[in-house]
């Protein structure tokens, strides 16, 4: 927190009633700065920021930041459940389960060559599986899988997965890896081709071709933009039922993409299913509280229901 005010006065700020009298130090002529470090276990929401200025003569001024609505979240999310590892010619396949929680934004995979000590962040994913295709042969790899929430909190560290990689397993991977790489490259080329043709057909309003090409692209590779264009195309063709089914599949595939919740809510609203539309809007807002489209929809639907 930084503010400019008169020199040599006392400044402090409050985060609602949750944390008060947080001091601000003078860092330069008329410049003040203070901060609050969120601690593990801190949890509060809808806090208003209050800034207090006290002059030596006793004059006390208070400034309230409008629409501050501060959220403090130092609570770690739940850890993934039943993590497993399987080794084959592709590498190490990791998989896990988790309890449904709107606050969880994804999972972080950490790796080390030692069971204890520092772990390196290997990847972050929104899915419940991950392939490490570059484990060192003749070693044992250790993996940790942790949930991450909207505030960036990581779930507590659990026991690591120990995965031995033998010399023989590494050698058997080499020819298979080349074939897999070649096949993947061909799939990627085909995907890019159909996705490009589908988008071009959509822009030219040749919706039948657009739907065919985009569907073929999506069969080759799951892709957010393909889902979006398919829905746009289906809506342009008046295929509202199909658009609804596509969005349901998109939400199952990408449960952390707020755009799909916004689009699905609009379809429900057009069908008169206002209460269910409101639920999906609020799920989208939990994923992205800054999206103006979702905020507008929430207000509109609430007024409609009244």
Secondary structure, 3 states (H helix, E strand, C coil): CEEECCCCCEEEEEECCCEEEEEEEEEECCEEECCCCCCCCCEEEEECEEEEEECCCCCEEEEECCCCCEEEECCCCCCCEEEEEEEECCEEEEEEECCCCCCEEEEEEEEECCCCCCCEEEEEECCCEEEECCCCCCEEEEEEEEEEECCCCECCCCCCEEEEECHHHHHHHHHHHHHHHHHHHHHHHHHHHHHHHHHHHHHCCCHHHHHHHHHHHHHHCCCHHHHHHHHHHHHHCCCHHHHHHHHHHHHHHCCCCHHHHHHHHHHHHHCCCHHHHHHHHHHHHHHCCCCHHHHHHHHHHHHHHC
